[in-house]
């Protein structure tokens, strides 16, 4: 019923709600979500980003799905989900991975590349607030980046008291059709900085053996 935080930070466990099932497979254990009612929901992570306001971020997810559409990660300024501030940051749209951030002009999103169905993959979004560059990765090697100068807006910019991440759940502020992603989820990482391409690849290489 939960994903344990092993990073050493003060952030607690992620709740797995509404009957998502757990499969014990050693180092490759995972939860299965139905894409409609089931969700992973982190505790608030605002403390990682708000001293002072820090809009640098990296999100990393290890996912396996047969679906061509579905939200992988969305950020939420409150609980319950989709009741106030919320936007999708990683989503599969028509068989392609897209990553996005919220700006004063609305959602900015990038096409990263085609996903491989029925196979474990690493999906990563990074945003560097200093350069204003948004980047996306699949398996540490397929990457796309925006031009610089993007200004990300996040919950703390609006005085929100919380920052949650919802996993595999529908979201109306989306990069595609906003459906939830049906499939398997194993690892979720959040950083309060933009990982370099070498660091994203390092994470991929460190974990890919789990799913071979």
PyMOL CGO cylinders between C-alpha atoms (Angstrom):
from pymol import cmd
from pymol.cgo import CYLINDER

trace = [
    CYLINDER, 0.00, 0.00, 0.00, 2.99, 2.35, -0.16, 0.3, 1, 1, 1, 1, 1, 1,
    CYLINDER, 2.99, 2.35, -0.16, 6.34, 3.05, -1.84, 0.3, 1, 1, 1, 1, 1, 1,
    CYLINDER, 6.34, 3.05, -1.84, 9.10, 3.60, 0.72, 0.3, 1, 1, 1, 1, 1, 1,
    CYLINDER, 9.10, 3.60, 0.72, 11.45, 6.57, 0.46, 0.3, 1, 1, 1, 1, 1, 1,
    CYLINDER, 11.45, 6.57, 0.46, 15.04, 5.32, 0.73, 0.3, 1, 1, 1, 1, 1, 1,
    CYLINDER, 15.04, 5.32, 0.73, 16.84, 8.55, -0.20, 0.3, 1, 1, 1, 1, 1, 1,
    CYLINDER, 16.84, 8.55, -0.20, 17.59, 9.65, 3.34, 0.3, 1, 1, 1, 1, 1, 1,
    CYLINDER, 17.59, 9.65, 3.34, 15.56, 12.86, 3.00, 0.3, 1, 1, 1, 1, 1, 1,
    CYLINDER, 15.56, 12.86, 3.00, 12.76, 13.71, 5.40, 0.3, 1, 1, 1, 1, 1, 1,
    CYLINDER, 12.76, 13.71, 5.40, 10.07, 13.02, 2.80, 0.3, 1, 1, 1, 1, 1, 1,
    CYLINDER, 10.07, 13.02, 2.80, 7.85, 10.10, 3.81, 0.3, 1, 1, 1, 1, 1, 1,
    CYLINDER, 7.85, 10.10, 3.81, 6.31, 7.21, 1.92, 0.3, 1, 1, 1, 1, 1, 1,
    CYLINDER, 6.31, 7.21, 1.92, 4.16, 7.47, -1.20, 0.3, 1, 1, 1, 1, 1, 1,
    CYLINDER, 4.16, 7.47, -1.20, 0.63, 6.14, -0.70, 0.3, 1, 1, 1, 1, 1, 1,
    CYLINDER, 0.63, 6.14, -0.70, -0.73, 3.65, -3.23, 0.3, 1, 1, 1, 1, 1, 1,
    CYLINDER, -0.73, 3.65, -3.23, -4.51, 4.04, -3.27, 0.3, 1, 1, 1, 1, 1, 1,
    CYLINDER, -4.51, 4.04, -3.27, -7.70, 2.43, -4.54, 0.3, 1, 1, 1, 1, 1, 1,
    CYLINDER, -7.70, 2.43, -4.54, -6.48, -1.12, -4.98, 0.3, 1, 1, 1, 1, 1, 1,
    CYLINDER, -6.48, -1.12, -4.98, -3.36, -0.86, -7.15, 0.3, 1, 1, 1, 1, 1, 1,
    CYLINDER, -3.36, -0.86, -7.15, -1.74, -4.27, -6.86, 0.3, 1, 1, 1, 1, 1, 1,
    CYLINDER, -1.74, -4.27, -6.86, 1.81, -5.08, -5.74, 0.3, 1, 1, 1, 1, 1, 1,
    CYLINDER, 1.81, -5.08, -5.74, 3.96, -7.77, -7.35, 0.3, 1, 1, 1, 1, 1, 1,
    CYLINDER, 3.96, -7.77, -7.35, 6.99, -8.95, -5.42, 0.3, 1, 1, 1, 1, 1, 1,
    CYLINDER, 6.99, -8.95, -5.42, 9.82, -9.56, -7.88, 0.3, 1, 1, 1, 1, 1, 1,
    CYLINDER, 9.82, -9.56, -7.88, 12.94, -8.86, -5.85, 0.3, 1, 1, 1, 1, 1, 1,
    CYLINDER, 12.94, -8.86, -5.85, 14.81, -5.81, -7.10, 0.3, 1, 1, 1, 1, 1, 1,
    CYLINDER, 14.81, -5.81, -7.10, 12.22, -5.38, -9.87, 0.3, 1, 1, 1, 1, 1, 1,
    CYLINDER, 12.22, -5.38, -9.87, 9.11, -5.37, -7.65, 0.3, 1, 1, 1, 1, 1, 1,
    CYLINDER, 9.11, -5.37, -7.65, 6.33, -3.11, -8.89, 0.3, 1, 1, 1, 1, 1, 1,
    CYLINDER, 6.33, -3.11, -8.89, 2.78, -1.78, -8.57, 0.3, 1, 1, 1, 1, 1, 1,
    CYLINDER, 2.78, -1.78, -8.57, 0.14, -2.19, -11.30, 0.3, 1, 1, 1, 1, 1, 1,
    CYLINDER, 0.14, -2.19, -11.30, -2.33, 0.65, -11.94, 0.3, 1, 1, 1, 1, 1, 1,
    CYLINDER, -2.33, 0.65, -11.94, -5.60, 0.51, -13.90, 0.3, 1, 1, 1, 1, 1, 1,
    CYLINDER, -5.60, 0.51, -13.90, -5.33, 4.03, -15.36, 0.3, 1, 1, 1, 1, 1, 1,
    CYLINDER, -5.33, 4.03, -15.36, -8.68, 5.18, -13.99, 0.3, 1, 1, 1, 1, 1, 1,
    CYLINDER, -8.68, 5.18, -13.99, -9.17, 5.06, -10.22, 0.3, 1, 1, 1, 1, 1, 1,
    CYLINDER, -9.17, 5.06, -10.22, -5.84, 3.82, -8.87, 0.3, 1, 1, 1, 1, 1, 1,
    CYLINDER, -5.84, 3.82, -8.87, -3.07, 6.26, -8.00, 0.3, 1, 1, 1, 1, 1, 1,
    CYLINDER, -3.07, 6.26, -8.00, 0.26, 6.73, -6.29, 0.3, 1, 1, 1, 1, 1, 1,
    CYLINDER, 0.26, 6.73, -6.29, 0.32, 9.93, -4.23, 0.3, 1, 1, 1, 1, 1, 1,
    CYLINDER, 0.32, 9.93, -4.23, 3.48, 11.32, -2.64, 0.3, 1, 1, 1, 1, 1, 1,
    CYLINDER, 3.48, 11.32, -2.64, 3.61, 13.24, 0.61, 0.3, 1, 1, 1, 1, 1, 1,
    CYLINDER, 3.61, 13.24, 0.61, 4.23, 16.95, 0.21, 0.3, 1, 1, 1, 1, 1, 1,
    CYLINDER, 4.23, 16.95, 0.21, 7.68, 17.74, -1.17, 0.3, 1, 1, 1, 1, 1, 1,
    CYLINDER, 7.68, 17.74, -1.17, 7.51, 21.53, -1.03, 0.3, 1, 1, 1, 1, 1, 1,
    CYLINDER, 7.51, 21.53, -1.03, 10.29, 21.64, 1.58, 0.3, 1, 1, 1, 1, 1, 1,
    CYLINDER, 10.29, 21.64, 1.58, 12.71, 20.42, -1.10, 0.3, 1, 1, 1, 1, 1, 1,
    CYLINDER, 12.71, 20.42, -1.10, 12.03, 23.45, -3.26, 0.3, 1, 1, 1, 1, 1, 1,
    CYLINDER, 12.03, 23.45, -3.26, 11.02, 26.49, -1.22, 0.3, 1, 1, 1, 1, 1, 1,
    CYLINDER, 11.02, 26.49, -1.22, 14.09, 27.69, 0.69, 0.3, 1, 1, 1, 1, 1, 1,
    CYLINDER, 14.09, 27.69, 0.69, 14.28, 29.96, -1.25, 0.3, 1, 1, 1, 1, 1, 1,
    CYLINDER, 14.28, 29.96, -1.25, 11.85, 29.30, -4.13, 0.3, 1, 1, 1, 1, 1, 1,
    CYLINDER, 11.85, 29.30, -4.13, 13.65, 26.80, -6.36, 0.3, 1, 1, 1, 1, 1, 1,
    CYLINDER, 13.65, 26.80, -6.36, 12.10, 25.79, -9.66, 0.3, 1, 1, 1, 1, 1, 1,
    CYLINDER, 12.10, 25.79, -9.66, 14.88, 23.41, -10.72, 0.3, 1, 1, 1, 1, 1, 1,
    CYLINDER, 14.88, 23.41, -10.72, 13.53, 19.87, -10.89, 0.3, 1, 1, 1, 1, 1, 1,
    CYLINDER, 13.53, 19.87, -10.89, 14.18, 16.36, -12.18, 0.3, 1, 1, 1, 1, 1, 1,
    CYLINDER, 14.18, 16.36, -12.18, 11.50, 13.65, -12.24, 0.3, 1, 1, 1, 1, 1, 1,
    CYLINDER, 11.50, 13.65, -12.24, 12.45, 10.05, -13.06, 0.3, 1, 1, 1, 1, 1, 1,
    CYLINDER, 12.45, 10.05, -13.06, 10.03, 7.15, -13.49, 0.3, 1, 1, 1, 1, 1, 1,
    CYLINDER, 10.03, 7.15, -13.49, 10.48, 3.48, -14.40, 0.3, 1, 1, 1, 1, 1, 1,
    CYLINDER, 10.48, 3.48, -14.40, 7.30, 2.31, -16.16, 0.3, 1, 1, 1, 1, 1, 1,
    CYLINDER, 7.30, 2.31, -16.16, 6.02, -0.59, -18.27, 0.3, 1, 1, 1, 1, 1, 1,
    CYLINDER, 6.02, -0.59, -18.27, 2.81, -0.22, -20.27, 0.3, 1, 1, 1, 1, 1, 1,
    CYLINDER, 2.81, -0.22, -20.27, 1.01, -1.41, -23.39, 0.3, 1, 1, 1, 1, 1, 1,
    CYLINDER, 1.01, -1.41, -23.39, -0.97, 1.85, -23.67, 0.3, 1, 1, 1, 1, 1, 1,
    CYLINDER, -0.97, 1.85, -23.67, -0.42, 4.58, -26.27, 0.3, 1, 1, 1, 1, 1, 1,
    CYLINDER, -0.42, 4.58, -26.27, -1.82, 7.27, -23.97, 0.3, 1, 1, 1, 1, 1, 1,
    CYLINDER, -1.82, 7.27, -23.97, -1.67, 8.13, -20.31, 0.3, 1, 1, 1, 1, 1, 1,
    CYLINDER, -1.67, 8.13, -20.31, -0.40, 10.47, -17.61, 0.3, 1, 1, 1, 1, 1, 1,
    CYLINDER, -0.40, 10.47, -17.61, 2.77, 9.24, -15.89, 0.3, 1, 1, 1, 1, 1, 1,
    CYLINDER, 2.77, 9.24, -15.89, 3.40, 12.11, -13.41, 0.3, 1, 1, 1, 1, 1, 1,
    CYLINDER, 3.40, 12.11, -13.41, 1.48, 15.25, -12.52, 0.3, 1, 1, 1, 1, 1, 1,
    CYLINDER, 1.48, 15.25, -12.52, 2.24, 17.88, -9.89, 0.3, 1, 1, 1, 1, 1, 1,
    CYLINDER, 2.24, 17.88, -9.89, -0.46, 18.92, -7.44, 0.3, 1, 1, 1, 1, 1, 1,
    CYLINDER, -0.46, 18.92, -7.44, -0.57, 21.93, -5.16, 0.3, 1, 1, 1, 1, 1, 1,
    CYLINDER, -0.57, 21.93, -5.16, -3.04, 20.31, -2.79, 0.3, 1, 1, 1, 1, 1, 1,
    CYLINDER, -3.04, 20.31, -2.79, -4.99, 17.22, -1.86, 0.3, 1, 1, 1, 1, 1, 1,
    CYLINDER, -4.99, 17.22, -1.86, -7.38, 15.92, -3.20, 0.3, 1, 1, 1, 1, 1, 1,
    CYLINDER, -7.38, 15.92, -3.20, -6.07, 15.54, -6.75, 0.3, 1, 1, 1, 1, 1, 1,
    CYLINDER, -6.07, 15.54, -6.75, -7.12, 18.05, -9.44, 0.3, 1, 1, 1, 1, 1, 1,
    CYLINDER, -7.12, 18.05, -9.44, -8.95, 20.28, -6.98, 0.3, 1, 1, 1, 1, 1, 1,
    CYLINDER, -8.95, 20.28, -6.98, -6.78, 23.39, -7.45, 0.3, 1, 1, 1, 1, 1, 1,
    CYLINDER, -6.78, 23.39, -7.45, -3.25, 23.83, -8.82, 0.3, 1, 1, 1, 1, 1, 1,
    CYLINDER, -3.25, 23.83, -8.82, -2.25, 20.86, -11.00, 0.3, 1, 1, 1, 1, 1, 1,
    CYLINDER, -2.25, 20.86, -11.00, -0.45, 20.14, -14.25, 0.3, 1, 1, 1, 1, 1, 1,
    CYLINDER, -0.45, 20.14, -14.25, 1.02, 17.12, -16.04, 0.3, 1, 1, 1, 1, 1, 1,
    CYLINDER, 1.02, 17.12, -16.04, 4.79, 16.86, -16.33, 0.3, 1, 1, 1, 1, 1, 1,
    CYLINDER, 4.79, 16.86, -16.33, 5.30, 13.44, -17.96, 0.3, 1, 1, 1, 1, 1, 1,
    CYLINDER, 5.30, 13.44, -17.96, 2.72, 11.83, -20.27, 0.3, 1, 1, 1, 1, 1, 1,
    CYLINDER, 2.72, 11.83, -20.27, 2.53, 9.29, -23.09, 0.3, 1, 1, 1, 1, 1, 1,
    CYLINDER, 2.53, 9.29, -23.09, 0.62, 10.78, -26.03, 0.3, 1, 1, 1, 1, 1, 1,
    CYLINDER, 0.62, 10.78, -26.03, -0.16, 8.70, -29.14, 0.3, 1, 1, 1, 1, 1, 1,
    CYLINDER, -0.16, 8.70, -29.14, 2.68, 6.33, -28.34, 0.3, 1, 1, 1, 1, 1, 1,
    CYLINDER, 2.68, 6.33, -28.34, 5.23, 9.11, -27.72, 0.3, 1, 1, 1, 1, 1, 1,
    CYLINDER, 5.23, 9.11, -27.72, 6.68, 10.47, -24.51, 0.3, 1, 1, 1, 1, 1, 1,
    CYLINDER, 6.68, 10.47, -24.51, 6.08, 14.15, -23.78, 0.3, 1, 1, 1, 1, 1, 1,
    CYLINDER, 6.08, 14.15, -23.78, 7.39, 16.24, -20.89, 0.3, 1, 1, 1, 1, 1, 1,
    CYLINDER, 7.39, 16.24, -20.89, 6.11, 19.63, -19.80, 0.3, 1, 1, 1, 1, 1, 1,
    CYLINDER, 6.11, 19.63, -19.80, 6.16, 22.45, -17.28, 0.3, 1, 1, 1, 1, 1, 1,
    CYLINDER, 6.16, 22.45, -17.28, 3.73, 25.21, -16.36, 0.3, 1, 1, 1, 1, 1, 1,
    CYLINDER, 3.73, 25.21, -16.36, 4.63, 28.79, -17.33, 0.3, 1, 1, 1, 1, 1, 1,
    CYLINDER, 4.63, 28.79, -17.33, 2.90, 32.17, -17.34, 0.3, 1, 1, 1, 1, 1, 1,
    CYLINDER, 2.90, 32.17, -17.34, 1.74, 31.35, -20.87, 0.3, 1, 1, 1, 1, 1, 1,
    CYLINDER, 1.74, 31.35, -20.87, 0.41, 27.92, -19.91, 0.3, 1, 1, 1, 1, 1, 1,
    CYLINDER, 0.41, 27.92, -19.91, 1.89, 24.47, -20.41, 0.3, 1, 1, 1, 1, 1, 1,
    CYLINDER, 1.89, 24.47, -20.41, 5.09, 24.15, -22.43, 0.3, 1, 1, 1, 1, 1, 1,
    CYLINDER, 5.09, 24.15, -22.43, 5.71, 20.60, -23.63, 0.3, 1, 1, 1, 1, 1, 1,
    CYLINDER, 5.71, 20.60, -23.63, 8.28, 18.69, -25.66, 0.3, 1, 1, 1, 1, 1, 1,
    CYLINDER, 8.28, 18.69, -25.66, 8.03, 15.58, -27.79, 0.3, 1, 1, 1, 1, 1, 1,
    CYLINDER, 8.03, 15.58, -27.79, 10.76, 13.26, -26.52, 0.3, 1, 1, 1, 1, 1, 1,
    CYLINDER, 10.76, 13.26, -26.52, 10.29, 10.16, -28.70, 0.3, 1, 1, 1, 1, 1, 1,
    CYLINDER, 10.29, 10.16, -28.70, 8.43, 6.89, -29.20, 0.3, 1, 1, 1, 1, 1, 1,
    CYLINDER, 8.43, 6.89, -29.20, 7.98, 4.60, -26.21, 0.3, 1, 1, 1, 1, 1, 1,
    CYLINDER, 7.98, 4.60, -26.21, 8.41, 0.82, -26.40, 0.3, 1, 1, 1, 1, 1, 1,
    CYLINDER, 8.41, 0.82, -26.40, 5.28, -1.04, -25.34, 0.3, 1, 1, 1, 1, 1, 1,
    CYLINDER, 5.28, -1.04, -25.34, 5.39, -3.92, -22.85, 0.3, 1, 1, 1, 1, 1, 1,
    CYLINDER, 5.39, -3.92, -22.85, 8.97, -3.18, -21.82, 0.3, 1, 1, 1, 1, 1, 1,
    CYLINDER, 8.97, -3.18, -21.82, 10.38, -1.43, -18.77, 0.3, 1, 1, 1, 1, 1, 1,
    CYLINDER, 10.38, -1.43, -18.77, 11.66, 2.05, -19.63, 0.3, 1, 1, 1, 1, 1, 1,
    CYLINDER, 11.66, 2.05, -19.63, 13.15, 5.00, -17.76, 0.3, 1, 1, 1, 1, 1, 1,
    CYLINDER, 13.15, 5.00, -17.76, 11.35, 8.32, -18.41, 0.3, 1, 1, 1, 1, 1, 1,
    CYLINDER, 11.35, 8.32, -18.41, 13.00, 11.53, -17.19, 0.3, 1, 1, 1, 1, 1, 1,
    CYLINDER, 13.00, 11.53, -17.19, 12.09, 15.23, -17.23, 0.3, 1, 1, 1, 1, 1, 1,
    CYLINDER, 12.09, 15.23, -17.23, 14.56, 17.92, -16.16, 0.3, 1, 1, 1, 1, 1, 1,
    CYLINDER, 14.56, 17.92, -16.16, 14.17, 21.69, -15.90, 0.3, 1, 1, 1, 1, 1, 1,
    CYLINDER, 14.17, 21.69, -15.90, 17.08, 24.07, -15.28, 0.3, 1, 1, 1, 1, 1, 1,
    CYLINDER, 17.08, 24.07, -15.28, 15.70, 27.32, -13.88, 0.3, 1, 1, 1, 1, 1, 1,
    CYLINDER, 15.70, 27.32, -13.88, 18.97, 29.18, -14.47, 0.3, 1, 1, 1, 1, 1, 1,
    CYLINDER, 18.97, 29.18, -14.47, 19.11, 28.49, -18.20, 0.3, 1, 1, 1, 1, 1, 1,
    CYLINDER, 19.11, 28.49, -18.20, 15.36, 28.01, -18.66, 0.3, 1, 1, 1, 1, 1, 1,
    CYLINDER, 15.36, 28.01, -18.66, 15.90, 24.70, -20.50, 0.3, 1, 1, 1, 1, 1, 1,
    CYLINDER, 15.90, 24.70, -20.50, 13.40, 21.84, -20.37, 0.3, 1, 1, 1, 1, 1, 1,
    CYLINDER, 13.40, 21.84, -20.37, 14.71, 18.38, -21.33, 0.3, 1, 1, 1, 1, 1, 1,
    CYLINDER, 14.71, 18.38, -21.33, 13.28, 14.86, -21.70, 0.3, 1, 1, 1, 1, 1, 1,
    CYLINDER, 13.28, 14.86, -21.70, 14.91, 11.43, -21.82, 0.3, 1, 1, 1, 1, 1, 1,
    CYLINDER, 14.91, 11.43, -21.82, 14.01, 7.83, -22.54, 0.3, 1, 1, 1, 1, 1, 1,
    CYLINDER, 14.01, 7.83, -22.54, 16.42, 5.22, -21.17, 0.3, 1, 1, 1, 1, 1, 1,
    CYLINDER, 16.42, 5.22, -21.17, 19.12, 7.81, -20.60, 0.3, 1, 1, 1, 1, 1, 1,
    CYLINDER, 19.12, 7.81, -20.60, 19.95, 8.21, -24.27, 0.3, 1, 1, 1, 1, 1, 1,
    CYLINDER, 19.95, 8.21, -24.27, 16.99, 9.59, -26.24, 0.3, 1, 1, 1, 1, 1, 1,
    CYLINDER, 16.99, 9.59, -26.24, 16.86, 13.26, -25.37, 0.3, 1, 1, 1, 1, 1, 1,
    CYLINDER, 16.86, 13.26, -25.37, 15.28, 16.49, -26.50, 0.3, 1, 1, 1, 1, 1, 1,
    CYLINDER, 15.28, 16.49, -26.50, 15.71, 19.97, -25.06, 0.3, 1, 1, 1, 1, 1, 1,
    CYLINDER, 15.71, 19.97, -25.06, 13.93, 23.28, -25.48, 0.3, 1, 1, 1, 1, 1, 1,
    CYLINDER, 13.93, 23.28, -25.48, 15.52, 26.58, -26.25, 0.3, 1, 1, 1, 1, 1, 1,
    CYLINDER, 15.52, 26.58, -26.25, 16.54, 28.49, -23.13, 0.3, 1, 1, 1, 1, 1, 1,
    CYLINDER, 16.54, 28.49, -23.13, 14.65, 31.24, -21.40, 0.3, 1, 1, 1, 1, 1, 1,
    CYLINDER, 14.65, 31.24, -21.40, 11.56, 29.36, -20.20, 0.3, 1, 1, 1, 1, 1, 1,
    CYLINDER, 11.56, 29.36, -20.20, 10.29, 30.52, -16.80, 0.3, 1, 1, 1, 1, 1, 1,
    CYLINDER, 10.29, 30.52, -16.80, 8.63, 27.70, -14.89, 0.3, 1, 1, 1, 1, 1, 1,
    CYLINDER, 8.63, 27.70, -14.89, 5.86, 28.50, -12.43, 0.3, 1, 1, 1, 1, 1, 1,
    CYLINDER, 5.86, 28.50, -12.43, 5.22, 26.04, -9.62, 0.3, 1, 1, 1, 1, 1, 1,
    CYLINDER, 5.22, 26.04, -9.62, 2.92, 25.94, -6.56, 0.3, 1, 1, 1, 1, 1, 1,
    CYLINDER, 2.92, 25.94, -6.56, 5.28, 27.92, -4.31, 0.3, 1, 1, 1, 1, 1, 1,
    CYLINDER, 5.28, 27.92, -4.31, 5.23, 30.82, -6.79, 0.3, 1, 1, 1, 1, 1, 1,
    CYLINDER, 5.23, 30.82, -6.79, 1.56, 31.21, -5.86, 0.3, 1, 1, 1, 1, 1, 1,
    CYLINDER, 1.56, 31.21, -5.86, 1.97, 30.72, -2.13, 0.3, 1, 1, 1, 1, 1, 1,
    CYLINDER, 1.97, 30.72, -2.13, 0.72, 27.14, -2.14, 0.3, 1, 1, 1, 1, 1, 1,
    CYLINDER, 0.72, 27.14, -2.14, 1.46, 25.32, 1.09, 0.3, 1, 1, 1, 1, 1, 1,
    CYLINDER, 1.46, 25.32, 1.09, 2.00, 21.89, -0.52, 0.3, 1, 1, 1, 1, 1, 1,
    CYLINDER, 2.00, 21.89, -0.52, 3.54, 20.14, -3.52, 0.3, 1, 1, 1, 1, 1, 1,
    CYLINDER, 3.54, 20.14, -3.52, 2.49, 16.56, -4.23, 0.3, 1, 1, 1, 1, 1, 1,
    CYLINDER, 2.49, 16.56, -4.23, 3.11, 14.26, -7.18, 0.3, 1, 1, 1, 1, 1, 1,
    CYLINDER, 3.11, 14.26, -7.18, 0.36, 12.01, -8.51, 0.3, 1, 1, 1, 1, 1, 1,
    CYLINDER, 0.36, 12.01, -8.51, 1.41, 8.89, -10.40, 0.3, 1, 1, 1, 1, 1, 1,
    CYLINDER, 1.41, 8.89, -10.40, -0.51, 7.15, -13.22, 0.3, 1, 1, 1, 1, 1, 1,
    CYLINDER, -0.51, 7.15, -13.22, -3.70, 9.14, -12.59, 0.3, 1, 1, 1, 1, 1, 1,
    CYLINDER, -3.70, 9.14, -12.59, -5.92, 11.18, -14.98, 0.3, 1, 1, 1, 1, 1, 1,
    CYLINDER, -5.92, 11.18, -14.98, -5.35, 14.94, -15.08, 0.3, 1, 1, 1, 1, 1, 1,
    CYLINDER, -5.35, 14.94, -15.08, -7.31, 17.53, -17.03, 0.3, 1, 1, 1, 1, 1, 1,
    CYLINDER, -7.31, 17.53, -17.03, -4.35, 19.93, -17.35, 0.3, 1, 1, 1, 1, 1, 1,
    CYLINDER, -4.35, 19.93, -17.35, -2.50, 17.57, -19.66, 0.3, 1, 1, 1, 1, 1, 1,
    CYLINDER, -2.50, 17.57, -19.66, -0.04, 17.24, -22.52, 0.3, 1, 1, 1, 1, 1, 1,
    CYLINDER, -0.04, 17.24, -22.52, -2.42, 14.96, -24.45, 0.3, 1, 1, 1, 1, 1, 1,
    CYLINDER, -2.42, 14.96, -24.45, -5.83, 13.59, -23.56, 0.3, 1, 1, 1, 1, 1, 1,
    CYLINDER, -5.83, 13.59, -23.56, -5.20, 13.44, -19.81, 0.3, 1, 1, 1, 1, 1, 1,
    CYLINDER, -5.20, 13.44, -19.81, -6.17, 9.80, -19.27, 0.3, 1, 1, 1, 1, 1, 1,
    CYLINDER, -6.17, 9.80, -19.27, -4.40, 7.89, -16.54, 0.3, 1, 1, 1, 1, 1, 1,
    CYLINDER, -4.40, 7.89, -16.54, -1.74, 5.40, -17.60, 0.3, 1, 1, 1, 1, 1, 1,
    CYLINDER, -1.74, 5.40, -17.60, -2.56, 1.72, -17.15, 0.3, 1, 1, 1, 1, 1, 1,
    CYLINDER, -2.56, 1.72, -17.15, 0.58, -0.26, -16.47, 0.3, 1, 1, 1, 1, 1, 1,
    CYLINDER, 0.58, -0.26, -16.47, 3.36, -1.08, -14.04, 0.3, 1, 1, 1, 1, 1, 1,
    CYLINDER, 3.36, -1.08, -14.04, 5.43, 1.32, -11.93, 0.3, 1, 1, 1, 1, 1, 1,
    CYLINDER, 5.43, 1.32, -11.93, 8.62, 0.48, -10.07, 0.3, 1, 1, 1, 1, 1, 1,
    CYLINDER, 8.62, 0.48, -10.07, 10.85, 3.50, -9.25, 0.3, 1, 1, 1, 1, 1, 1,
    CYLINDER, 10.85, 3.50, -9.25, 10.14, 7.21, -8.76, 0.3, 1, 1, 1, 1, 1, 1,
    CYLINDER, 10.14, 7.21, -8.76, 12.84, 9.80, -8.10, 0.3, 1, 1, 1, 1, 1, 1,
    CYLINDER, 12.84, 9.80, -8.10, 12.50, 13.54, -7.45, 0.3, 1, 1, 1, 1, 1, 1,
    CYLINDER, 12.50, 13.54, -7.45, 15.46, 15.96, -7.40, 0.3, 1, 1, 1, 1, 1, 1,
    CYLINDER, 15.46, 15.96, -7.40, 15.47, 19.67, -6.59, 0.3, 1, 1, 1, 1, 1, 1,
    CYLINDER, 15.47, 19.67, -6.59, 17.99, 20.30, -9.38, 0.3, 1, 1, 1, 1, 1, 1,
    CYLINDER, 17.99, 20.30, -9.38, 18.29, 19.51, -13.07, 0.3, 1, 1, 1, 1, 1, 1,
    CYLINDER, 18.29, 19.51, -13.07, 20.36, 16.37, -13.56, 0.3, 1, 1, 1, 1, 1, 1,
    CYLINDER, 20.36, 16.37, -13.56, 22.91, 16.48, -16.37, 0.3, 1, 1, 1, 1, 1, 1,
    CYLINDER, 22.91, 16.48, -16.37, 22.63, 14.13, -19.33, 0.3, 1, 1, 1, 1, 1, 1,
    CYLINDER, 22.63, 14.13, -19.33, 25.52, 12.11, -17.87, 0.3, 1, 1, 1, 1, 1, 1,
    CYLINDER, 25.52, 12.11, -17.87, 23.69, 11.76, -14.54, 0.3, 1, 1, 1, 1, 1, 1,
    CYLINDER, 23.69, 11.76, -14.54, 20.45, 10.65, -16.21, 0.3, 1, 1, 1, 1, 1, 1,
    CYLINDER, 20.45, 10.65, -16.21, 22.41, 8.01, -18.13, 0.3, 1, 1, 1, 1, 1, 1,
    CYLINDER, 22.41, 8.01, -18.13, 24.18, 6.96, -14.94, 0.3, 1, 1, 1, 1, 1, 1,
    CYLINDER, 24.18, 6.96, -14.94, 20.82, 6.36, -13.24, 0.3, 1, 1, 1, 1, 1, 1,
    CYLINDER, 20.82, 6.36, -13.24, 19.65, 4.33, -16.22, 0.3, 1, 1, 1, 1, 1, 1,
    CYLINDER, 19.65, 4.33, -16.22, 22.76, 2.19, -16.22, 0.3, 1, 1, 1, 1, 1, 1,
    CYLINDER, 22.76, 2.19, -16.22, 22.56, 1.69, -12.46, 0.3, 1, 1, 1, 1, 1, 1,
    CYLINDER, 22.56, 1.69, -12.46, 19.00, 0.29, -12.60, 0.3, 1, 1, 1, 1, 1, 1,
    CYLINDER, 19.00, 0.29, -12.60, 18.49, -1.26, -16.05, 0.3, 1, 1, 1, 1, 1, 1,
    CYLINDER, 18.49, -1.26, -16.05, 19.83, -4.64, -14.88, 0.3, 1, 1, 1, 1, 1, 1,
    CYLINDER, 19.83, -4.64, -14.88, 16.78, -4.97, -12.64, 0.3, 1, 1, 1, 1, 1, 1,
    CYLINDER, 16.78, -4.97, -12.64, 14.50, -5.33, -15.67, 0.3, 1, 1, 1, 1, 1, 1,
    CYLINDER, 14.50, -5.33, -15.67, 16.61, -7.27, -18.15, 0.3, 1, 1, 1, 1, 1, 1,
]
cmd.load_cgo(trace, "trace")
